[in-house]
């Protein structure tokens, strides 16, 4: 049986939230509010997901995050690996 860390589980929730919004750029605060996760946790997850090239980050007043590619091209294994390692 595969064990998934709590952070990897939260990351899948964050990714699903971003997937629901398509090409829209969401702030970390918007993702936190919609997923009902703490903002510091969401910020940490988004940084790790961006480092793994699963999400794109944009700076500035209209900045935020969105998926780096189509949701059907991102696997759960990639999300878990981004958080828990290979």
PDB file with SEQRES, HELIX, SHEET and CRYST1 records, atoms N, CA, C and O in Angstrom:
SEQRES   1 A   86  UNK UNK UNK UNK UNK UNK UNK UNK UNK UNK UNK UNK UNK          
SEQRES   2 A   86  UNK UNK UNK UNK UNK UNK UNK UNK UNK UNK UNK UNK UNK          
SEQRES   3 A   86  UNK UNK UNK UNK UNK UNK UNK UNK UNK UNK UNK UNK UNK          
SEQRES   4 A   86  UNK UNK UNK UNK UNK UNK UNK UNK UNK UNK UNK UNK UNK          
SEQRES   5 A   86  UNK UNK UNK UNK UNK UNK UNK UNK UNK UNK UNK UNK UNK          
SEQRES   6 A   86  UNK UNK UNK UNK UNK UNK UNK UNK UNK UNK UNK UNK UNK          
SEQRES   7 A   86  UNK UNK UNK UNK UNK UNK UNK UNK                              
HELIX    1 AA1 UNK A    6  UNK A   20  1                                  15    
HELIX    2 AA2 UNK A   28  UNK A   35  1                                   8    
HELIX    3 AA3 UNK A   39  UNK A   51  1                                  13    
HELIX    4 AA4 UNK A   71  UNK A   73  5                                   3    
HELIX    5 AA5 UNK A   76  UNK A   84  1                                   9    
SHEET    1 AA1 2 UNK A  55  UNK A  58  0                                        
SHEET    2 AA1 2 UNK A  64  UNK A  67 -1                                        
CRYST1    1.000    1.000    1.000  90.00  90.00  90.00 P 1           1          
ATOM      1  N   UNK A   1       0.836  -1.178   0.000  1.00  0.00           N  
ATOM      2  CA  UNK A   1       0.000   0.000   0.000  1.00  0.00           C  
ATOM      3  C   UNK A   1       0.885   1.247   0.000  1.00  0.00           C  
ATOM      4  O   UNK A   1       1.918   1.298   0.668  1.00  0.00           O  
ATOM      5  N   UNK A   2       0.459   2.230  -0.752  1.00  0.00           N  
ATOM      6  CA  UNK A   2       1.208   3.482  -0.863  1.00  0.00           C  
ATOM      7  C   UNK A   2       0.760   4.448   0.213  1.00  0.00           C  
ATOM      8  O   UNK A   2      -0.436   4.674   0.399  1.00  0.00           O  
ATOM      9  N   UNK A   3       1.718   5.016   0.919  1.00  0.00           N  
ATOM     10  CA  UNK A   3       1.416   6.032   1.921  1.00  0.00           C  
ATOM     11  C   UNK A   3       1.718   7.398   1.341  1.00  0.00           C  
ATOM     12  O   UNK A   3       2.792   7.623   0.783  1.00  0.00           O  
ATOM     13  N   UNK A   4       0.779   8.297   1.474  1.00  0.00           N  
ATOM     14  CA  UNK A   4       0.923   9.657   0.962  1.00  0.00           C  
ATOM     15  C   UNK A   4       0.971  10.595   2.157  1.00  0.00           C  
ATOM     16  O   UNK A   4       0.146  10.494   3.065  1.00  0.00           O  
ATOM     17  N   UNK A   5       1.930  11.504   2.158  1.00  0.00           N  
ATOM     18  CA  UNK A   5       2.043  12.457   3.263  1.00  0.00           C  
ATOM     19  C   UNK A   5       0.864  13.426   3.263  1.00  0.00           C  
ATOM     20  O   UNK A   5       0.158  13.580   2.266  1.00  0.00           O  
ATOM     21  N   UNK A   6       0.680  14.052   4.378  1.00  0.00           N  
ATOM     22  CA  UNK A   6      -0.393  15.038   4.498  1.00  0.00           C  
ATOM     23  C   UNK A   6      -0.186  16.187   3.512  1.00  0.00           C  
ATOM     24  O   UNK A   6      -1.141  16.662   2.896  1.00  0.00           O  
ATOM     25  N   UNK A   7       1.074  16.636   3.363  1.00  0.00           N  
ATOM     26  CA  UNK A   7       1.344  17.729   2.429  1.00  0.00           C  
ATOM     27  C   UNK A   7       1.056  17.323   0.984  1.00  0.00           C  
ATOM     28  O   UNK A   7       0.547  18.134   0.210  1.00  0.00           O  
ATOM     29  N   UNK A   8       1.371  16.090   0.612  1.00  0.00           N  
ATOM     30  CA  UNK A   8       1.073  15.622  -0.744  1.00  0.00           C  
ATOM     31  C   UNK A   8      -0.440  15.560  -0.950  1.00  0.00           C  
ATOM     32  O   UNK A   8      -0.934  15.867  -2.035  1.00  0.00           O  
ATOM     33  N   UNK A   9      -1.165  15.168   0.080  1.00  0.00           N  
ATOM     34  CA  UNK A   9      -2.626  15.148   0.006  1.00  0.00           C  
ATOM     35  C   UNK A   9      -3.159  16.569  -0.184  1.00  0.00           C  
ATOM     36  O   UNK A   9      -4.018  16.801  -1.035  1.00  0.00           O  
ATOM     37  N   UNK A  10      -2.657  17.509   0.599  1.00  0.00           N  
ATOM     38  CA  UNK A  10      -3.071  18.902   0.457  1.00  0.00           C  
ATOM     39  C   UNK A  10      -2.703  19.443  -0.922  1.00  0.00           C  
ATOM     40  O   UNK A  10      -3.459  20.215  -1.512  1.00  0.00           O  
ATOM     41  N   UNK A  11      -1.544  19.038  -1.432  1.00  0.00           N  
ATOM     42  CA  UNK A  11      -1.111  19.507  -2.753  1.00  0.00           C  
ATOM     43  C   UNK A  11      -2.083  19.052  -3.828  1.00  0.00           C  
ATOM     44  O   UNK A  11      -2.345  19.795  -4.773  1.00  0.00           O  
ATOM     45  N   UNK A  12      -2.621  17.846  -3.703  1.00  0.00           N  
ATOM     46  CA  UNK A  12      -3.596  17.375  -4.694  1.00  0.00           C  
ATOM     47  C   UNK A  12      -4.871  18.206  -4.619  1.00  0.00           C  
ATOM     48  O   UNK A  12      -5.513  18.445  -5.642  1.00  0.00           O  
ATOM     49  N   UNK A  13      -5.238  18.642  -3.438  1.00  0.00           N  
ATOM     50  CA  UNK A  13      -6.417  19.509  -3.269  1.00  0.00           C  
ATOM     51  C   UNK A  13      -6.153  20.868  -3.912  1.00  0.00           C  
ATOM     52  O   UNK A  13      -7.026  21.417  -4.585  1.00  0.00           O  
ATOM     53  N   UNK A  14      -4.960  21.410  -3.707  1.00  0.00           N  
ATOM     54  CA  UNK A  14      -4.580  22.692  -4.306  1.00  0.00           C  
ATOM     55  C   UNK A  14      -4.583  22.592  -5.828  1.00  0.00           C  
ATOM     56  O   UNK A  14      -5.083  23.484  -6.514  1.00  0.00           O  
ATOM     57  N   UNK A  15      -4.025  21.506  -6.351  1.00  0.00           N  
ATOM     58  CA  UNK A  15      -3.971  21.321  -7.806  1.00  0.00           C  
ATOM     59  C   UNK A  15      -5.387  21.187  -8.380  1.00  0.00           C  
ATOM     60  O   UNK A  15      -5.669  21.714  -9.456  1.00  0.00           O  
ATOM     61  N   UNK A  16      -6.265  20.493  -7.679  1.00  0.00           N  
ATOM     62  CA  UNK A  16      -7.651  20.359  -8.145  1.00  0.00           C  
ATOM     63  C   UNK A  16      -8.341  21.720  -8.165  1.00  0.00           C  
ATOM     64  O   UNK A  16      -9.119  22.012  -9.074  1.00  0.00           O  
ATOM     65  N   UNK A  17      -8.059  22.541  -7.175  1.00  0.00           N  
ATOM     66  CA  UNK A  17      -8.617  23.900  -7.134  1.00  0.00           C  
ATOM     67  C   UNK A  17      -8.154  24.699  -8.348  1.00  0.00           C  
ATOM     68  O   UNK A  17      -8.964  25.348  -9.010  1.00  0.00           O  
ATOM     69  N   UNK A  18      -6.862  24.655  -8.641  1.00  0.00           N  
ATOM     70  CA  UNK A  18      -6.340  25.378  -9.799  1.00  0.00           C  
ATOM     71  C   UNK A  18      -6.924  24.823 -11.092  1.00  0.00           C  
ATOM     72  O   UNK A  18      -7.206  25.585 -12.017  1.00  0.00           O  
ATOM     73  N   UNK A  19      -7.108  23.521 -11.167  1.00  0.00           N  
ATOM     74  CA  UNK A  19      -7.670  22.891 -12.368  1.00  0.00           C  
ATOM     75  C   UNK A  19      -9.102  23.355 -12.619  1.00  0.00           C  
ATOM     76  O   UNK A  19      -9.501  23.534 -13.770  1.00  0.00           O  
ATOM     77  N   UNK A  20      -9.875  23.551 -11.555  1.00  0.00           N  
ATOM     78  CA  UNK A  20     -11.266  24.003 -11.703  1.00  0.00           C  
ATOM     79  C   UNK A  20     -11.351  25.391 -12.319  1.00  0.00           C  
ATOM     80  O   UNK A  20     -12.360  25.739 -12.933  1.00  0.00           O  
ATOM     81  N   UNK A  21     -10.300  26.184 -12.160  1.00  0.00           N  
ATOM     82  CA  UNK A  21     -10.310  27.562 -12.661  1.00  0.00           C  
ATOM     83  C   UNK A  21      -9.641  27.712 -14.019  1.00  0.00           C  
ATOM     84  O   UNK A  21      -9.523  28.826 -14.529  1.00  0.00           O  
ATOM     85  N   UNK A  22      -9.206  26.618 -14.605  1.00  0.00           N  
ATOM     86  CA  UNK A  22      -8.640  26.652 -15.955  1.00  0.00           C  
ATOM     87  C   UNK A  22      -7.428  27.543 -16.068  1.00  0.00           C  
ATOM     88  O   UNK A  22      -6.449  27.369 -15.342  1.00  0.00           O  
ATOM     89  N   UNK A  23      -7.489  28.505 -16.985  1.00  0.00           N  
ATOM     90  CA  UNK A  23      -6.355  29.390 -17.267  1.00  0.00           C  
ATOM     91  C   UNK A  23      -6.287  30.595 -16.322  1.00  0.00           C  
ATOM     92  O   UNK A  23      -5.360  31.399 -16.416  1.00  0.00           O  
ATOM     93  N   UNK A  24      -7.243  30.724 -15.429  1.00  0.00           N  
ATOM     94  CA  UNK A  24      -7.267  31.870 -14.515  1.00  0.00           C  
ATOM     95  C   UNK A  24      -6.074  31.818 -13.565  1.00  0.00           C  
ATOM     96  O   UNK A  24      -5.640  30.741 -13.157  1.00  0.00           O  
ATOM     97  N   UNK A  25      -5.556  32.982 -13.222  1.00  0.00           N  
ATOM     98  CA  UNK A  25      -4.455  33.099 -12.271  1.00  0.00           C  
ATOM     99  C   UNK A  25      -5.054  33.419 -10.909  1.00  0.00           C  
ATOM    100  O   UNK A  25      -5.744  34.424 -10.740  1.00  0.00           O  
ATOM    101  N   UNK A  26      -4.780  32.544  -9.933  1.00  0.00           N  
ATOM    102  CA  UNK A  26      -5.325  32.714  -8.583  1.00  0.00           C  
ATOM    103  C   UNK A  26      -4.216  33.056  -7.607  1.00  0.00           C  
ATOM    104  O   UNK A  26      -3.102  32.544  -7.721  1.00  0.00           O  
ATOM    105  N   UNK A  27      -4.514  33.911  -6.657  1.00  0.00           N  
ATOM    106  CA  UNK A  27      -3.541  34.214  -5.612  1.00  0.00           C  
ATOM    107  C   UNK A  27      -3.523  33.066  -4.606  1.00  0.00           C  
ATOM    108  O   UNK A  27      -4.452  32.261  -4.547  1.00  0.00           O  
ATOM    109  N   UNK A  28      -2.470  33.005  -3.830  1.00  0.00           N  
ATOM    110  CA  UNK A  28      -2.380  31.979  -2.787  1.00  0.00           C  
ATOM    111  C   UNK A  28      -3.533  32.141  -1.793  1.00  0.00           C  
ATOM    112  O   UNK A  28      -4.072  31.154  -1.292  1.00  0.00           O  
ATOM    113  N   UNK A  29      -3.902  33.380  -1.516  1.00  0.00           N  
ATOM    114  CA  UNK A  29      -5.003  33.635  -0.586  1.00  0.00           C  
ATOM    115  C   UNK A  29      -6.327  33.097  -1.134  1.00  0.00           C  
ATOM    116  O   UNK A  29      -7.129  32.540  -0.385  1.00  0.00           O  
ATOM    117  N   UNK A  30      -6.554  33.264  -2.442  1.00  0.00           N  
ATOM    118  CA  UNK A  30      -7.782  32.737  -3.050  1.00  0.00           C  
ATOM    119  C   UNK A  30      -7.811  31.212  -2.971  1.00  0.00           C  
ATOM    120  O   UNK A  30      -8.850  30.624  -2.668  1.00  0.00           O  
ATOM    121  N   UNK A  31      -6.680  30.576  -3.241  1.00  0.00           N  
ATOM    122  CA  UNK A  31      -6.606  29.115  -3.171  1.00  0.00           C  
ATOM    123  C   UNK A  31      -6.845  28.664  -1.735  1.00  0.00           C  
ATOM    124  O   UNK A  31      -7.581  27.707  -1.499  1.00  0.00           O  
ATOM    125  N   UNK A  32      -6.228  29.347  -0.775  1.00  0.00           N  
ATOM    126  CA  UNK A  32      -6.393  28.997   0.633  1.00  0.00           C  
ATOM    127  C   UNK A  32      -7.854  29.113   1.059  1.00  0.00           C  
ATOM    128  O   UNK A  32      -8.373  28.247   1.764  1.00  0.00           O  
ATOM    129  N   UNK A  33      -8.504  30.174   0.632  1.00  0.00           N  
ATOM    130  CA  UNK A  33      -9.905  30.377   1.003  1.00  0.00           C  
ATOM    131  C   UNK A  33     -10.800  29.291   0.397  1.00  0.00           C  
ATOM    132  O   UNK A  33     -11.672  28.743   1.071  1.00  0.00           O  
ATOM    133  N   UNK A  34     -10.571  28.994  -0.874  1.00  0.00           N  
ATOM    134  CA  UNK A  34     -11.411  28.013  -1.557  1.00  0.00           C  
ATOM    135  C   UNK A  34     -11.189  26.587  -1.036  1.00  0.00           C  
ATOM    136  O   UNK A  34     -12.132  25.799  -0.953  1.00  0.00           O  
ATOM    137  N   UNK A  35      -9.952  26.263  -0.689  1.00  0.00           N  
ATOM    138  CA  UNK A  35      -9.645  24.907  -0.226  1.00  0.00           C  
ATOM    139  C   UNK A  35      -9.783  24.765   1.288  1.00  0.00           C  
ATOM    140  O   UNK A  35      -9.766  23.654   1.818  1.00  0.00           O  
ATOM    141  N   UNK A  36      -9.918  25.889   1.976  1.00  0.00           N  
ATOM    142  CA  UNK A  36     -10.013  25.931   3.434  1.00  0.00           C  
ATOM    143  C   UNK A  36      -8.767  25.381   4.117  1.00  0.00           C  
ATOM    144  O   UNK A  36      -8.836  24.737   5.164  1.00  0.00           O  
ATOM    145  N   UNK A  37      -7.633  25.655   3.491  1.00  0.00           N  
ATOM    146  CA  UNK A  37      -6.339  25.322   4.066  1.00  0.00           C  
ATOM    147  C   UNK A  37      -5.696  26.615   4.553  1.00  0.00           C  
ATOM    148  O   UNK A  37      -6.054  27.702   4.098  1.00  0.00           O  
ATOM    149  N   UNK A  38      -4.755  26.496   5.471  1.00  0.00           N  
ATOM    150  CA  UNK A  38      -4.068  27.672   5.996  1.00  0.00           C  
ATOM    151  C   UNK A  38      -3.195  28.308   4.909  1.00  0.00           C  
ATOM    152  O   UNK A  38      -2.571  27.601   4.118  1.00  0.00           O  
ATOM    153  N   UNK A  39      -3.155  29.634   4.875  1.00  0.00           N  
ATOM    154  CA  UNK A  39      -2.390  30.364   3.863  1.00  0.00           C  
ATOM    155  C   UNK A  39      -0.904  29.996   3.861  1.00  0.00           C  
ATOM    156  O   UNK A  39      -0.347  29.794   2.782  1.00  0.00           O  
ATOM    157  N   UNK A  40      -0.235  29.898   5.019  1.00  0.00           N  
ATOM    158  CA  UNK A  40       1.187  29.523   4.983  1.00  0.00           C  
ATOM    159  C   UNK A  40       1.414  28.140   4.360  1.00  0.00           C  
ATOM    160  O   UNK A  40       2.404  27.927   3.659  1.00  0.00           O  
ATOM    161  N   UNK A  41       0.512  27.219   4.612  1.00  0.00           N  
ATOM    162  CA  UNK A  41       0.619  25.880   4.031  1.00  0.00           C  
ATOM    163  C   UNK A  41       0.443  25.939   2.529  1.00  0.00           C  
ATOM    164  O   UNK A  41       1.212  25.324   1.789  1.00  0.00           O  
ATOM    165  N   UNK A  42      -0.559  26.672   2.067  1.00  0.00           N  
ATOM    166  CA  UNK A  42      -0.815  26.803   0.631  1.00  0.00           C  
ATOM    167  C   UNK A  42       0.365  27.475  -0.053  1.00  0.00           C  
ATOM    168  O   UNK A  42       0.772  27.048  -1.133  1.00  0.00           O  
ATOM    169  N   UNK A  43       0.913  28.505   0.545  1.00  0.00           N  
ATOM    170  CA  UNK A  43       2.067  29.194  -0.036  1.00  0.00           C  
ATOM    171  C   UNK A  43       3.251  28.246  -0.171  1.00  0.00           C  
ATOM    172  O   UNK A  43       3.926  28.237  -1.200  1.00  0.00           O  
ATOM    173  N   UNK A  44       3.502  27.459   0.851  1.00  0.00           N  
ATOM    174  CA  UNK A  44       4.598  26.492   0.820  1.00  0.00           C  
ATOM    175  C   UNK A  44       4.374  25.465  -0.287  1.00  0.00           C  
ATOM    176  O   UNK A  44       5.300  25.142  -1.032  1.00  0.00           O  
ATOM    177  N   UNK A  45       3.167  24.960  -0.395  1.00  0.00           N  
ATOM    178  CA  UNK A  45       2.851  23.965  -1.419  1.00  0.00           C  
ATOM    179  C   UNK A  45       3.008  24.543  -2.818  1.00  0.00           C  
ATOM    180  O   UNK A  45       3.574  23.897  -3.701  1.00  0.00           O  
ATOM    181  N   UNK A  46       2.511  25.748  -3.021  1.00  0.00           N  
ATOM    182  CA  UNK A  46       2.597  26.365  -4.339  1.00  0.00           C  
ATOM    183  C   UNK A  46       4.047  26.592  -4.759  1.00  0.00           C  
ATOM    184  O   UNK A  46       4.382  26.439  -5.933  1.00  0.00           O  
ATOM    185  N   UNK A  47       4.906  26.956  -3.810  1.00  0.00           N  
ATOM    186  CA  UNK A  47       6.324  27.127  -4.122  1.00  0.00           C  
ATOM    187  C   UNK A  47       6.934  25.806  -4.575  1.00  0.00           C  
ATOM    188  O   UNK A  47       7.665  25.761  -5.564  1.00  0.00           O  
ATOM    189  N   UNK A  48       6.635  24.737  -3.853  1.00  0.00           N  
ATOM    190  CA  UNK A  48       7.184  23.432  -4.206  1.00  0.00           C  
ATOM    191  C   UNK A  48       6.638  22.946  -5.548  1.00  0.00           C  
ATOM    192  O   UNK A  48       7.375  22.370  -6.348  1.00  0.00           O  
ATOM    193  N   UNK A  49       5.364  23.175  -5.792  1.00  0.00           N  
ATOM    194  CA  UNK A  49       4.756  22.765  -7.059  1.00  0.00           C  
ATOM    195  C   UNK A  49       5.314  23.583  -8.224  1.00  0.00           C  
ATOM    196  O   UNK A  49       5.478  23.061  -9.327  1.00  0.00           O  
ATOM    197  N   UNK A  50       5.604  24.853  -7.985  1.00  0.00           N  
ATOM    198  CA  UNK A  50       6.201  25.687  -9.022  1.00  0.00           C  
ATOM    199  C   UNK A  50       7.632  25.230  -9.314  1.00  0.00           C  
ATOM    200  O   UNK A  50       8.061  25.212 -10.467  1.00  0.00           O  
ATOM    201  N   UNK A  51       8.356  24.865  -8.271  1.00  0.00           N  
ATOM    202  CA  UNK A  51       9.723  24.368  -8.443  1.00  0.00           C  
ATOM    203  C   UNK A  51       9.742  23.070  -9.261  1.00  0.00           C  
ATOM    204  O   UNK A  51      10.699  22.803  -9.986  1.00  0.00           O  
ATOM    205  N   UNK A  52       8.683  22.272  -9.139  1.00  0.00           N  
ATOM    206  CA  UNK A  52       8.561  21.020  -9.889  1.00  0.00           C  
ATOM    207  C   UNK A  52       7.936  21.238 -11.268  1.00  0.00           C  
ATOM    208  O   UNK A  52       7.661  20.270 -11.976  1.00  0.00           O  
ATOM    209  N   UNK A  53       7.710  22.484 -11.655  1.00  0.00           N  
ATOM    210  CA  UNK A  53       7.120  22.852 -12.950  1.00  0.00           C  
ATOM    211  C   UNK A  53       5.703  22.309 -13.145  1.00  0.00           C  
ATOM    212  O   UNK A  53       5.299  22.006 -14.268  1.00  0.00           O  
ATOM    213  N   UNK A  54       4.957  22.190 -12.057  1.00  0.00           N  
ATOM    214  CA  UNK A  54       3.561  21.771 -12.156  1.00  0.00           C  
ATOM    215  C   UNK A  54       2.624  22.970 -12.177  1.00  0.00           C  
ATOM    216  O   UNK A  54       1.522  22.895 -12.720  1.00  0.00           O  
ATOM    217  N   UNK A  55       3.062  24.073 -11.585  1.00  0.00           N  
ATOM    218  CA  UNK A  55       2.302  25.319 -11.649  1.00  0.00           C  
ATOM    219  C   UNK A  55       3.231  26.432 -12.106  1.00  0.00           C  
ATOM    220  O   UNK A  55       4.448  26.359 -11.937  1.00  0.00           O  
ATOM    221  N   UNK A  56       2.635  27.462 -12.687  1.00  0.00           N  
ATOM    222  CA  UNK A  56       3.368  28.664 -13.089  1.00  0.00           C  
ATOM    223  C   UNK A  56       3.048  29.752 -12.084  1.00  0.00           C  
ATOM    224  O   UNK A  56       1.914  29.868 -11.620  1.00  0.00           O  
ATOM    225  N   UNK A  57       4.047  30.543 -11.752  1.00  0.00           N  
ATOM    226  CA  UNK A  57       3.800  31.657 -10.844  1.00  0.00           C  
ATOM    227  C   UNK A  57       4.019  32.960 -11.594  1.00  0.00           C  
ATOM    228  O   UNK A  57       4.884  33.062 -12.463  1.00  0.00           O  
ATOM    229  N   UNK A  58       3.216  33.949 -11.237  1.00  0.00           N  
ATOM    230  CA  UNK A  58       3.281  35.268 -11.854  1.00  0.00           C  
ATOM    231  C   UNK A  58       3.402  36.301 -10.752  1.00  0.00           C  
ATOM    232  O   UNK A  58       2.685  36.246  -9.753  1.00  0.00           O  
ATOM    233  N   UNK A  59       4.311  37.239 -10.938  1.00  0.00           N  
ATOM    234  CA  UNK A  59       4.531  38.284  -9.947  1.00  0.00           C  
ATOM    235  C   UNK A  59       3.722  39.524 -10.299  1.00  0.00           C  
ATOM    236  O   UNK A  59       3.228  39.669 -11.418  1.00  0.00           O  
ATOM    237  N   UNK A  60       3.600  40.397  -9.339  1.00  0.00           N  
ATOM    238  CA  UNK A  60       2.956  41.679  -9.575  1.00  0.00           C  
ATOM    239  C   UNK A  60       1.568  41.756  -8.989  1.00  0.00           C  
ATOM    240  O   UNK A  60       1.107  40.838  -8.310  1.00  0.00           O  
ATOM    241  N   UNK A  61       0.904  42.877  -9.266  1.00  0.00           N  
ATOM    242  CA  UNK A  61      -0.421  43.139  -8.697  1.00  0.00           C  
ATOM    243  C   UNK A  61      -1.450  42.105  -9.138  1.00  0.00           C  
ATOM    244  O   UNK A  61      -2.331  41.734  -8.363  1.00  0.00           O  
ATOM    245  N   UNK A  62      -1.343  41.643 -10.374  1.00  0.00           N  
ATOM    246  CA  UNK A  62      -2.291  40.636 -10.873  1.00  0.00           C  
ATOM    247  C   UNK A  62      -1.655  39.247 -10.852  1.00  0.00           C  
ATOM    248  O   UNK A  62      -2.080  38.353 -11.583  1.00  0.00           O  
ATOM    249  N   UNK A  63      -0.640  39.073 -10.016  1.00  0.00           N  
ATOM    250  CA  UNK A  63       0.101  37.818  -9.961  1.00  0.00           C  
ATOM    251  C   UNK A  63      -0.662  36.716  -9.252  1.00  0.00           C  
ATOM    252  O   UNK A  63      -1.732  36.928  -8.683  1.00  0.00           O  
ATOM    253  N   UNK A  64      -0.079  35.548  -9.305  1.00  0.00           N  
ATOM    254  CA  UNK A  64      -0.669  34.395  -8.661  1.00  0.00           C  
ATOM    255  C   UNK A  64      -0.148  33.125  -9.296  1.00  0.00           C  
ATOM    256  O   UNK A  64       0.993  33.067  -9.755  1.00  0.00           O  
ATOM    257  N   UNK A  65      -0.995  32.107  -9.318  1.00  0.00           N  
ATOM    258  CA  UNK A  65      -0.588  30.788  -9.791  1.00  0.00           C  
ATOM    259  C   UNK A  65      -1.657  30.193 -10.699  1.00  0.00           C  
ATOM    260  O   UNK A  65      -2.848  30.469 -10.558  1.00  0.00           O  
ATOM    261  N   UNK A  66      -1.191  29.366 -11.637  1.00  0.00           N  
ATOM    262  CA  UNK A  66      -2.087  28.559 -12.458  1.00  0.00           C  
ATOM    263  C   UNK A  66      -1.321  27.300 -12.858  1.00  0.00           C  
ATOM    264  O   UNK A  66      -0.099  27.237 -12.719  1.00  0.00           O  
ATOM    265  N   UNK A  67      -2.038  26.313 -13.349  1.00  0.00           N  
ATOM    266  CA  UNK A  67      -1.399  25.071 -13.760  1.00  0.00           C  
ATOM    267  C   UNK A  67      -0.440  25.337 -14.920  1.00  0.00           C  
ATOM    268  O   UNK A  67      -0.708  26.182 -15.775  1.00  0.00           O  
ATOM    269  N   UNK A  68       0.665  24.620 -14.944  1.00  0.00           N  
ATOM    270  CA  UNK A  68       1.671  24.806 -15.989  1.00  0.00           C  
ATOM    271  C   UNK A  68       1.255  24.126 -17.285  1.00  0.00           C  
ATOM    272  O   UNK A  68       1.731  24.493 -18.360  1.00  0.00           O  
ATOM    273  N   UNK A  69       0.374  23.143 -17.192  1.00  0.00           N  
ATOM    274  CA  UNK A  69      -0.131  22.453 -18.384  1.00  0.00           C  
ATOM    275  C   UNK A  69      -1.543  21.955 -18.106  1.00  0.00           C  
ATOM    276  O   UNK A  69      -2.057  22.110 -16.998  1.00  0.00           O  
ATOM    277  N   UNK A  70      -2.155  21.369 -19.099  1.00  0.00           N  
ATOM    278  CA  UNK A  70      -3.544  20.910 -18.970  1.00  0.00           C  
ATOM    279  C   UNK A  70      -3.670  19.913 -17.814  1.00  0.00           C  
ATOM    280  O   UNK A  70      -2.777  19.093 -17.602  1.00  0.00           O  
ATOM    281  N   UNK A  71      -4.773  19.983 -17.070  1.00  0.00           N  
ATOM    282  CA  UNK A  71      -4.953  19.095 -15.916  1.00  0.00           C  
ATOM    283  C   UNK A  71      -4.851  17.604 -16.267  1.00  0.00           C  
ATOM    284  O   UNK A  71      -4.362  16.811 -15.463  1.00  0.00           O  
ATOM    285  N   UNK A  72      -5.309  17.225 -17.458  1.00  0.00           N  
ATOM    286  CA  UNK A  72      -5.268  15.805 -17.819  1.00  0.00           C  
ATOM    287  C   UNK A  72      -3.853  15.330 -18.154  1.00  0.00           C  
ATOM    288  O   UNK A  72      -3.643  14.142 -18.396  1.00  0.00           O  
ATOM    289  N   UNK A  73      -2.882  16.248 -18.171  1.00  0.00           N  
ATOM    290  CA  UNK A  73      -1.489  15.886 -18.440  1.00  0.00           C  
ATOM    291  C   UNK A  73      -0.638  15.912 -17.177  1.00  0.00           C  
ATOM    292  O   UNK A  73       0.583  15.768 -17.245  1.00  0.00           O  
ATOM    293  N   UNK A  74      -1.275  16.094 -16.028  1.00  0.00           N  
ATOM    294  CA  UNK A  74      -0.573  16.084 -14.737  1.00  0.00           C  
ATOM    295  C   UNK A  74      -1.055  14.869 -13.958  1.00  0.00           C  
ATOM    296  O   UNK A  74      -2.254  14.680 -13.754  1.00  0.00           O  
ATOM    297  N   UNK A  75      -0.100  14.047 -13.527  1.00  0.00           N  
ATOM    298  CA  UNK A  75      -0.467  12.829 -12.803  1.00  0.00           C  
ATOM    299  C   UNK A  75      -0.340  13.039 -11.294  1.00  0.00           C  
ATOM    300  O   UNK A  75       0.385  13.917 -10.824  1.00  0.00           O  
ATOM    301  N   UNK A  76      -1.060  12.215 -10.565  1.00  0.00           N  
ATOM    302  CA  UNK A  76      -0.962  12.242  -9.112  1.00  0.00           C  
ATOM    303  C   UNK A  76       0.453  11.880  -8.683  1.00  0.00           C  
ATOM    304  O   UNK A  76       0.963  12.417  -7.699  1.00  0.00           O  
ATOM    305  N   UNK A  77       1.086  10.976  -9.413  1.00  0.00           N  
ATOM    306  CA  UNK A  77       2.461  10.586  -9.096  1.00  0.00           C  
ATOM    307  C   UNK A  77       3.403  11.784  -9.167  1.00  0.00           C  
ATOM    308  O   UNK A  77       4.307  11.899  -8.340  1.00  0.00           O  
ATOM    309  N   UNK A  78       3.212  12.673 -10.131  1.00  0.00           N  
ATOM    310  CA  UNK A  78       4.056  13.871 -10.238  1.00  0.00           C  
ATOM    311  C   UNK A  78       3.852  14.782  -9.033  1.00  0.00           C  
ATOM    312  O   UNK A  78       4.806  15.369  -8.524  1.00  0.00           O  
ATOM    313  N   UNK A  79       2.626  14.896  -8.586  1.00  0.00           N  
ATOM    314  CA  UNK A  79       2.328  15.744  -7.431  1.00  0.00           C  
ATOM    315  C   UNK A  79       2.981  15.169  -6.177  1.00  0.00           C  
ATOM    316  O   UNK A  79       3.618  15.897  -5.416  1.00  0.00           O  
ATOM    317  N   UNK A  80       2.823  13.870  -5.965  1.00  0.00           N  
ATOM    318  CA  UNK A  80       3.416  13.215  -4.784  1.00  0.00           C  
ATOM    319  C   UNK A  80       4.937  13.325  -4.849  1.00  0.00           C  
ATOM    320  O   UNK A  80       5.579  13.615  -3.839  1.00  0.00           O  
ATOM    321  N   UNK A  81       5.512  13.099  -6.014  1.00  0.00           N  
ATOM    322  CA  UNK A  81       6.964  13.186  -6.154  1.00  0.00           C  
ATOM    323  C   UNK A  81       7.480  14.601  -5.887  1.00  0.00           C  
ATOM    324  O   UNK A  81       8.564  14.769  -5.329  1.00  0.00           O  
ATOM    325  N   UNK A  82       6.720  15.605  -6.275  1.00  0.00           N  
ATOM    326  CA  UNK A  82       7.115  16.996  -6.044  1.00  0.00           C  
ATOM    327  C   UNK A  82       7.206  17.308  -4.551  1.00  0.00           C  
ATOM    328  O   UNK A  82       8.031  18.117  -4.128  1.00  0.00           O  
ATOM    329  N   UNK A  83       6.355  16.662  -3.760  1.00  0.00           N  
ATOM    330  CA  UNK A  83       6.329  16.935  -2.323  1.00  0.00           C  
ATOM    331  C   UNK A  83       7.153  15.954  -1.515  1.00  0.00           C  
ATOM    332  O   UNK A  83       7.855  16.350  -0.585  1.00  0.00           O  
ATOM    333  N   UNK A  84       7.076  14.691  -1.853  1.00  0.00           N  
ATOM    334  CA  UNK A  84       7.713  13.651  -1.041  1.00  0.00           C  
ATOM    335  C   UNK A  84       9.017  13.108  -1.618  1.00  0.00           C  
ATOM    336  O   UNK A  84       9.714  12.339  -0.956  1.00  0.00           O  
ATOM    337  N   UNK A  85       9.350  13.502  -2.846  1.00  0.00           N  
ATOM    338  CA  UNK A  85      10.549  12.996  -3.489  1.00  0.00           C  
ATOM    339  C   UNK A  85      10.268  11.716  -4.259  1.00  0.00           C  
ATOM    340  O   UNK A  85       9.164  11.175  -4.204  1.00  0.00           O  
ATOM    341  N   UNK A  86      11.277  11.239  -4.975  1.00  0.00           N  
ATOM    342  CA  UNK A  86      11.078  10.047  -5.829  1.00  0.00           C  
ATOM    343  C   UNK A  86      10.898   8.762  -5.007  1.00  0.00           C  
ATOM    344  O   UNK A  86      10.722   7.684  -5.576  1.00  0.00           O  
TER     345      UNK A  86                                                      
END                                                                             
